[in-house]
């Protein structure tokens, strides 16, 4: 709302009984209603509003909606939108009510416990053919106080990695998109990177969960996998887990020195 205005947020309890047109199982939900009085979403943008690949056409802000959609669906909820010119936009989110308190998670004892601040300044090379995804990922990584470098395909990734090694400023981690239409994807890129540096740390990202590289990512040289569209909290957690050994090694060297 560039001219200002009011955004209203409302939360109410709602019980879903018989099956409805919305993909919600019967049960208790909290329904969040977020309403603005802006210019509304153009009608041609409403179909596929939560599709991450539409962001390349309509702008990177659309990618945030696909992340929201993914998070809500993974929690067993649903998100819907109404938009009308001159009246604004209303988003409705249904989230299931928890019947039991969440179980506490105890990190595995064999995983080094690393604080996010221990990883500040880590150099991360990101390869993705979608400009909108590169833009959003770069913003998130900078917010997490990492130092990102963005490239569009595997060949450019390999060149950047080799150049950084030669300059004495190697990357601490690479994040590789598995599929790059018409270019080198993550599978070939990780093979080339391992030829340069057998100790390369890498995360593979893909929207195809049944791909063998995703299912057996460690066999191909990846330490973690992050599904697309990204849930940024999942990406941040994966980065921290993969970089934990690096931080632990650096801390040990500092202590011994």
C-alpha positions in Angstrom: 0.0 0.0 0.0 2.3 2.8 -1.2 -0.2 5.5 -0.1 -0.6 4.0 3.4 -3.6 2.3 4.8 -4.7 -0.3 7.3 -3.7 -4.0 7.4 -6.0 -6.0 9.6 -5.1 -9.4 11.1 -7.7 -11.7 12.8 -7.4 -15.1 14.3 -10.5 -17.2 15.1 -11.1 -20.8 16.1 -12.9 -22.9 13.4 -14.0 -26.5 13.4 -14.1 -28.3 10.0 -16.7 -31.0 10.0 -17.8 -32.8 6.8 -15.4 -32.6 3.8 -15.4 -29.2 2.1 -14.1 -27.9 -1.2 -10.9 -26.9 0.6 -8.3 -29.7 1.1 -8.7 -29.8 4.9 -9.3 -32.9 7.0 -12.1 -32.6 9.6 -10.9 -31.2 12.9 -10.1 -28.0 14.8 -8.2 -25.1 13.1 -7.1 -21.6 13.7 -8.1 -19.4 10.8 -5.9 -16.4 10.2 -7.4 -13.6 8.0 -4.9 -10.9 6.8 -6.6 -8.1 4.9 -5.2 -5.0 3.2 -6.8 -2.1 1.3 -4.2 -1.8 -1.4 -4.5 -1.9 -5.2 -5.2 -5.7 -5.3 -3.5 -8.4 -7.2 -4.0 -8.2 -11.0 -6.4 -10.9 -12.2 -3.8 -12.4 -14.6 -1.5 -13.1 -11.6 -4.1 -14.9 -9.5 -3.9 -18.3 -11.2 -0.9 -20.1 -9.9 -0.3 -17.4 -7.3 1.7 -19.7 -5.1 3.7 -21.3 -7.9 7.4 -20.6 -7.2 8.2 -20.6 -10.9 5.8 -17.8 -11.6 8.2 -15.5 -9.6 10.4 -15.3 -12.6 7.6 -13.7 -14.5 5.9 -11.6 -11.9 8.8 -10.7 -9.6 10.8 -12.2 -6.7 8.1 -11.1 -4.1 6.0 -13.9 -5.5 8.5 -16.5 -4.3 7.8 -15.6 -0.7 4.1 -16.7 -1.3 5.3 -20.1 -2.5 7.3 -20.5 0.6 4.3 -19.6 2.7 2.1 -22.1 0.8 4.7 -24.8 1.3 5.0 -24.2 5.1 1.2 -24.1 5.5 0.6 -27.3 3.5 3.4 -29.2 5.4 1.6 -28.3 8.6 -1.7 -29.8 7.3 -3.3 -26.5 6.6 -4.5 -24.5 3.7 -4.1 -20.9 2.3 -6.6 -19.1 0.1 -6.7 -15.6 -1.4 -9.4 -13.1 -2.5 -8.5 -9.9 -4.3 -10.7 -7.2 -5.8 -9.7 -4.0 -7.5 -10.4 -1.0 -5.4 -11.0 -3.1 -2.3 -7.7 -4.8 -1.6 -6.5 -8.4 -0.9 -7.5 -10.9 1.8 -5.4 -14.0 2.6 -7.0 -16.7 4.7 -4.8 -19.4 6.4 -6.1 -22.4 8.2 -3.7 -24.1 10.6 -4.6 -27.2 12.5 -4.8 -27.0 16.3 -2.2 -29.1 18.1 -3.7 -31.7 20.5 -0.5 -32.3 22.3 2.5 -30.1 23.2 5.4 -30.4 20.8 8.1 -32.9 21.7 11.4 -31.4 22.6 14.1 -32.2 20.1 17.5 -33.3 21.4 20.2 -32.9 18.8 22.2 -36.1 18.1 25.3 -36.3 20.2 27.5 -37.0 17.1 26.6 -33.7 15.4 28.9 -30.8 16.5 26.8 -28.2 18.3 27.5 -24.9 16.5 25.9 -21.6 17.2 24.8 -19.5 14.1 27.2 -16.7 15.2 30.1 -19.2 14.8 29.4 -19.3 11.1 29.3 -15.6 10.4 31.2 -14.7 7.2 31.1 -18.2 5.7 31.5 -18.0 1.9 28.7 -19.7 0.1 28.4 -20.4 -3.6 24.9 -20.8 -4.9 24.0 -22.2 -8.3 20.4 -21.9 -9.6 19.1 -21.1 -13.1 16.1 -19.1 -11.8 17.0 -15.5 -11.4 14.3 -14.9 -8.8 15.4 -17.7 -6.7 19.0 -16.5 -6.8 17.9 -13.0 -5.8 15.8 -14.2 -2.8 18.4 -16.7 -1.6 21.1 -14.1 -1.8 19.0 -11.7 0.4 18.4 -14.5 2.9 22.1 -15.5 3.1 23.2 -11.9 3.6 20.6 -11.5 6.4 22.1 -14.6 8.0 25.5 -12.9 7.8 27.0 -15.2 5.2 28.9 -14.0 2.1 27.1 -15.4 -0.9 28.1 -15.6 -4.6 25.4 -16.4 -7.1 25.8 -18.2 -10.4 23.4 -19.5 -13.0 24.7 -22.9 -14.1 27.2 -25.6 -13.3 29.9 -24.5 -15.6 29.9 -21.0 -14.1 29.9 -22.6 -10.6 32.9 -24.7 -11.4 34.8 -21.7 -12.7 34.0 -19.6 -9.7 35.0 -22.4 -7.3 38.3 -23.0 -9.1 39.1 -19.3 -9.1 38.4 -18.9 -5.4 40.6 -21.9 -4.6 43.5 -20.3 -6.7 43.0 -16.9 -5.0 43.3 -18.5 -1.5 39.7 -17.5 -0.6 37.9 -20.9 -1.0 34.2 -21.3 -0.6 33.0 -23.0 2.6 29.8 -24.4 1.0 28.1 -24.8 -2.3 24.3 -25.1 -2.9 23.5 -26.7 -6.2 20.3 -26.8 -8.1 19.9 -30.3 -9.4 18.2 -29.5 -12.8 19.4 -26.8 -15.1 17.6 -26.9 -18.5 20.1 -26.7 -21.3 23.1 -26.4 -18.9 25.2 -28.3 -16.4 23.1 -29.3 -13.4 24.0 -30.2 -9.9 24.9 -33.9 -10.5 27.6 -33.0 -13.0 28.7 -29.9 -11.1 29.4 -31.8 -7.9 31.5 -34.4 -9.8 33.6 -31.6 -11.3 33.9 -29.8 -7.9 35.0 -33.0 -6.2 37.8 -33.4 -8.8 39.0 -29.9 -7.8 38.4 -30.4 -4.1 37.5 -33.8 -2.7 36.5 -32.1 0.6 34.0 -29.8 -0.9 30.8 -29.3 1.2 27.7 -29.2 -0.8 23.9 -29.1 -0.5 21.6 -30.2 -3.4 18.3 -28.5 -4.0 15.5 -29.9 -6.2 11.8 -29.9 -6.7 11.9 -33.6 -7.7 11.9 -35.6 -4.5 12.0 -39.0 -6.4 15.2 -38.2 -8.2 17.9 -40.8 -7.3 20.4 -38.0 -6.6 18.0 -36.6 -4.0 17.2 -40.0 -2.5 20.9 -41.0 -2.3 22.5 -37.6 -2.1 25.5 -38.7 0.0 26.5 -41.2 -2.6 26.9 -38.4 -5.1 28.9 -36.2 -2.7 26.3 -34.0 -1.1 26.0 -33.6 2.7 22.4 -32.5 2.7 19.4 -31.9 0.5 16.9 -29.1 0.5 13.6 -29.4 -1.4 12.3 -26.6 -3.6 10.5 -24.3 -3.2 12.8 -23.5 -0.3 11.6 -23.2 3.2 14.2 -20.7 4.4 14.2 -22.1 7.9 15.0 -25.6 6.4 17.8 -24.1 4.2 19.3 -22.2 7.2 19.2 -25.4 9.3 20.9 -27.4 6.5 23.6 -24.8 6.1 24.3 -24.8 9.8 24.5 -28.7 9.9 26.8 -28.9 6.9 29.1 -26.1 8.2 29.2 -27.3 11.8 32.4 -29.5 11.3 34.1 -26.5 9.7 33.3 -24.2 12.6 34.4 -26.9 15.1 37.7 -27.4 13.3 38.3 -23.6 13.2 37.5 -23.3 16.9 39.9 -26.2 17.8 42.7 -24.6 15.9 42.1 -21.3 17.6 42.1 -22.9 21.0 45.3 -24.8 20.3 47.0 -21.7 18.9 
